[in-house]
Amino acid sequence: MSIEYAGFTEINGPLVILDGVSGAAYEEMVDITLANGVKRQGRVIELHGDKAVVQVFEGTTGMSLTNASTRMTGEPMRMLLSKELLGRVLSGTGKPIDGLGEIYPDELRDINGAPINPVFRRYPKNFIQTGISSIDGLSTLIRGQKLPIFSGNGLPHDQLAVQIVRQAQVGDDSDFAIVFAAMGVKNDVAAYFRRSFEESGVLSKVVMFLNLSGEPAVERIVTPRCALTVAEYLAYTHNMHILVILTDMTAYAEALREISSSKGEIPSRKGFPGYLYSDLASMFERAGIIEGAEGSVTQIPILTMPNDDITHPIPDLTGYITEGQMVLDRSLSQKGVYPPLAILPSLSRLMKDGIGEGYTRADHAELSGQLFASYAKVNDARALATVIGEDELTDIDKKYIRFGREFESRFIAQGHGENRSIFQTLDLGWSLLRMLPESELDRLSPNMIETYYRIDKAEDSVFGG
């Protein structure tokens, strides 16, 4: 028999405290009924003896110490799961908001997931093509990887997320879908996401979660977990390859800080709770491929770095957990380059095992290494030019300056709707390297130079030589 607890001992922001509670469990869901009949949901987030701290998803507005009753459900928060979720738009807590009716689930799962046994993890190998040269060519996304995008306020990470959703594909005939979760976004941004997916015709392969900035912060805590639960279900039950895009993880971390402060916990760096690392890891580590399963879960978390500070706790800790990062650069954006991906600080640690013969093309690894090395020399030449002037540079430094301009305007930059195949990306890389003398190509083997560099200019890429 369930027990109802009348009133609260304390209300603090989105949290309420119950006294005299027995038999409650951590992460247990509770039903709260106000005196006027309004129902709200909450979750037990802390237990001290017979006291329970409950976070209320809809917020505590209109609640007092005496006008509500609370009933423990005895279960954690569960997500309704069905393959019919594809094409649906859901709230941050997984409730339909698209007017297409209720979800009739095939099963329900705890949103916290189950830890993946490391023994049964398979090493990620095959790549996911995004159609964006700076990603596919130089920071290749591998199935089962977690590869975040570090952005900043005002940079076009929302447009980049939409372009990835529209263009991403796997290289074989496997079922592929996107789980897209937006946290703390403004109404116009949410409308932009939804409209873009509908107009491009990709919404049918997307499960979309929207948590708006005006909604309670506590909802942001469960949004990525609901999204990942759907991704795991589609990947491991229906053998699909799922790409999960989580934006913006900074909004998630700030919601975690707000709740931690309400609980009176001792803060760590920048006021964030000391368990921010383990909390982020509990979500990011849900990416991967499991032995015996044909599907995979790949993650692209997007976060905005406060003041463009890559050492801020959120990007700093994220970098420890994930397998690389893609960094958006404000100076490139100010030049009109889209997407403004900073090549040198970006990397994909699993890239080497998912490119080359049998995956992309035999020249991919050496070509990407040479493009990195050549672009690094561009920065050296630019630094020297600021001191002595470009006219005083040596001929080779002038060639690097020109190479840098062309590399940024032709390789990094591409249209919002431009979808390049991996072969177009690689051919474009070779056409740019031909601007440099062969003596400068110290990262390429003689065979690669003979096969790809020493060809007639008329055979150059469709992008021009």
N, C-alpha and C positions, 0 to 999 in steps of 0.2 A: 504494500500500500504506500503510495507516494505521500509525502508530508509537504504541506504548504507553510511557508514562513511569512508571517505578517510583518510588514514594515522593514526598515533598515536601521542599522546602528549609525551609519555615516554615508554621506554622498560626497564624492570628491571627483569633480570633472566627469569623465565617462565611467567612473568606477562607483560601485556600491558595496558596502560591507554588511554581511549578515552575521548575526550572533546566534549561538546555541545550535549550530548546524552539526548534524551527525551523519556519517556514512557518505559524505561528499567526496568526489575524486577530482584530481587536477585535470583540466581541459574538459570537464563535464559541462554539458549544455544545460541552461536553465530557462524556464518560461516565466516571464514577469507579466502580471496582469494589473493594470492600473484601476483605480476605483471607477473610472468612466468606461471601463470595458476595453480600452486600448491594450493590445498585447505587444510585448517586445521580447527579444531574445538576448540572452547573455551567455557568458562562458566563464567558468571558474578558472582564475589565473593564479590564485595563491591561497594556501590554507595555513592557518595558525591555530592549532588546537581545535576549538569549536567555532572559530571565526573563518569565514570564507570571503575572499575578495572576488567580485564578479565584474567583468567588463561588459557593458551594455552596448550592443551593436548600433542601435538606433539613437544612442545618446540618452542622457538623463533629464533633458528638458521636460518640464511639467511634472517631474517626480518629486515627492517629498518623503520624509522619513516615515510617514504613516499612511500614504494613499496607495500602496501597492502590496501585492503578495507574490511570493516567489516559490516556484515548484522545481525541484531537481528532476531531470529527465533520466539520469542514470546512464547516459550515452554521450560520447564525444560528438563534435560537429561532423556531420556526414554530408557528402556531396552526392546528389542524384546523378547517376551515370547512364548514358545511353549513346549509341552511335548517332542518334538523331540530334545530338547537341551540335553537330556540324551545321554551320549556317545560322546559329542562334546568337542573340545578344543578351548577356546576363548582367545582373548587378554584381557588385563586388563580393556579395555573399552567395552568388550562384543562382539567384532567382531571375526568371525570365522578365525582360523589360522591353521586348520587341513586339508585344501584342500578338504573338503567334500561339498563345495557349500555354498550358502547363507542360512540364516534362514528365513523361511516363518512364520511369527508370527500369533498366534491366538489373541494376544492383546499386547498393549504397556503400560508400567507402569513407573511412576516417580521413579527413583532409590532411592530417599530419603525416600520412603515408607510412611506409615501413622501410627501415634501413635496408640498403642493398648490401648483401654479403660480398665483401671485396673478392672473395674466392670465385664468385660467379660473375664478376664483371668481365666483359670482353673489351679488348683494347679498340678504341675508335679508329677507323681507317678510311672509309669512303667519304668523299667530300660532298658538301651541299653548295650548289651554284646559286649565287645571289644575283648574278648579272651585273655586278658592280666591280669594275676592274681592280680598284685599289684593295678590295677585300679578296676577291677570287685569286688575283695574281700574287699578292704579297702577304696577306694575312688570312689564308684560306680557312674557311669554316668546315670542320670535320663532324660527321654524324656522331652524336653522343658526347660532343664537347660542350663546355660552357665558356663562351667567349663574350665578355661584356663590351659595351660601348661607353667610354668615358666622354661625356659632353659637358657643356656649360650653358648657363642661362642665355637664351637668345640664339643659340646655335641650332641648325636644322635637324636635330635628332628625330623629331616627329616625322618629318618628310622622309628621312632615311629609313625609319621603321616601316612606313607605309610602302616605300619602294621595295624593301626586302620582302614584305608580305606578298606584294604583287608578283615579284619575279622569282622568288626562291623555288628551287626544284632539285630533286635528286636525280642522279644520272641513269637510273634504271627504271623499270616499270612498276616499282613499288608504290603502294598507296602513301601519299604525302599530304599532311595537313598542318595548319598553324593554330596554336593556341595563343591568343593575344590578350594580355592583361594590362590595363591602364589604371594607375593608382594616383589619386589626388590630382587629376587633370581638370582643367576648366571646361565649362560647358561647350565653348566654341571648339576646343581641341578634341573633345569627345565626338562632337558632331562631324569634325573633319575626318577623324578616323573612320567613323561609320559610313559617311558619304563616300569616302575614297574607296573603301572595300566594296560597297554596293555598286558604284559606277564602273569599277574595273572588272566586276564579275567574279571576284575571288571570295566573296563572303561565304559562298557555299562550302568552301574548304577551310573556313575559319570558325573557331569558337572564341567569342569575344566577351571579355569581362570589363566592365566600366565602373570604376569608383571615382566619383566626382569630388572636387575639392571642397564643396559645400557639405558633403556627407561626413558623418562622424569618423574621426581618425581611426577608431578601433576597427572599422570595417577594412581599412587598408592592411591590417595585420593578417586577415584571413584570405584576402583576394589572391595573392600569389600561391597560397597553399591550395585553394580551390582549383586554380588554373593548372597547377602541377598534378593534382589528382586526376583531372580530366585527361591530361597528357599521358600519364602512366596507364590509364585505362585503355585509351585508344592504341597506345604503343604495344602493350603487353597482352591485351585481350584480343585486339583486332589486328595485330601485326602491322601497324602503320608506323611510318617515320614521322615524328612530330617535332616541329620547331616551336619552342616556347619563347615569346618575346615579352619581357617584363619591363614596363616603363611607368613611372620613374622610381627606381629603387631608393632614391634619396627621400622621396615622399614617404616610402615605407619606413625607412630608418628614423625619420623625424617623428612619425606616429609612434614608433617603438619608444623613442626618447620621451615623448609626451606621457605615455602610459607609465613608463618607469618613474618619471618625476611624480606623477599622481600617487604612485605606490610608496613614495618616500624612499626609494632606493638610492644608495650612494652612487653618484655619477662618476663616469670615467672621462676619457678624452672628449673635449667639446660638449660635455654634458650627456653623452650617449652612455647607455648602460654597459657595464663591463662584459656582458654576455653578447654584445652585438656580433662579434666574430662567430660564435657558435650558432647564433640565431640565423645569420646569413648562410652559414655552411649547411644548416639543416635543410635549406631550400636548394642552394646551388648543387649540392651533392646528389640531388634527385635526378640529375641528368646522367645519361649513360646508356649502355647496352648490356643486357643480361644474357648470360649463357642459356641457350635453349629458346630464347625469344627472337622472333624475326624483326620486331620493331625496335625503335630507338627514340630516346628523348634528348633533344639538343636545346641548349638555352642561349639566348642573347639577352642578358639583363642590360638595361640602359639606365645610366645614372648621371645626374648633373652635378658636377663638382662645384661646391660653393667657392666663389671667387676664383674659379679655374684652378683650384689648388689640388694637385694630384696626390699630395701627402695628407689630405683631409682623411679622417678615419674611415669614411664610407668607401672611397676608391682604394684607399690603402689596404683595408682588410679584404675588400673584394679581390684585389690583385693577388693576395696570398692564397685564396681559395680556388680561383678560376685558372684556366689554362691559357693565359695571355690577356690581351686587351686591344681594343681599337680606340684610338684617341682622336677626337675632333679638335681641330686647331682654329682658334679665333682669327689669327692673321690670314690664313687661307680663305676663311669665310669673308673677311673684309675685302679680299681681292676679287670676290665674286666666284670663287671656286666651289662647286658643289659636286659630290659631298666633300667637305673640307677635312679629309682624313689625313692626319699627321703620320707620315710613313715611318719615320725613324723611331718614335716611341711605341709604335704599334707592333704587335707580334702575335702569332698563333703558335703555341708550343707544340701542338699536335700536327701542325701542317706537314712536317717532313714525312710523316707516315701515311698521309692520305693524298699525296700528289705523285706525279711521275707516271711511268709506264703502267698501264692497266687502270689508272685512276683519272689522270688528266692528260698529260703528254710528257714524253721523256725529257724534254728540255725545261720543264717547269721549275725544278729545284735550282738549277744553275742560273737560269734567267732571273729568278726572283733575287737570288744572292747578288748577282751583278747589278741589278737595278738598285738594290739597297746601297751597295758600296758606291755606286756612281752618284746617287742622290746625296749621300753623305759628303762627297767631295764638292758638290754644288754649294752646300752650306759653308764649307771652308772658303770657297772662292768668293762667295757673297760677303763673308766677314772681311776678307782681305780688301774687297772692292770698296767697302765703307771707309776704309782707312786711306787707301791710296788712289781710289777712283777706278772705275771700270776700264777707262782708256789705258791705264798703266799696267793692266794685267797681262800675263803671258798669253800666247795664243791658245794654249791648252786650257787655261783658266777661263778664257772667253768662251771656249767651246762648252765648258761645263756650265757657265752661266746660261748660255742658250739652251743647252740640254735641260736645265732645271725649269726654264720657262715653258718649254714644250712639254716636258713631263707633267707639269702641273696643269697645263691648259688642255692637254689631249689624253693623258692617261688617268690622272686623278679626277679631273673634271669630266662629267658626263651629264646628260639631260635627266630630268626627273623620270621620264618615261623611257629612257634608253636602256635596253636590256642586251648586254653583250655576252656572247657565249665565251667559254673559257678559251676557245681557240682564237677568237677575235682578240681577247685580252692578251694572250701570249704573242700573237703576231704583232700587235701594237707595241708591245715591249721591245721586240726585236727591231722594229722600224725606228724606234727612238734610240736604241743603242748604236745604230749605224751612223748617228750624228757624231759619235766619238771614234777616235782612231783605234785600230785593233790593238795597239800597244797598251791601251788603258784597260783592256778587258781581262783583268788578272783573275777573275773568279770563274772564267769559262774554260772548259777543256778544249784542246785542239779539235776534237771531233764535233763539239757543239758549234764552234766558230766556223768550221768548214760546212756544216750542214745548214745552219740557220743564219749566220752573219754574212758569209760571202755568197750572197745571191744577187742576181741582177736587180737593180732598183725597180724595174718594171714589175717585178714579182712581189713588190712590197705590199704591206697590208692595205686593205680597203680604206684605212684611215689616213693614208698618205705617208710618204717617207721624207 
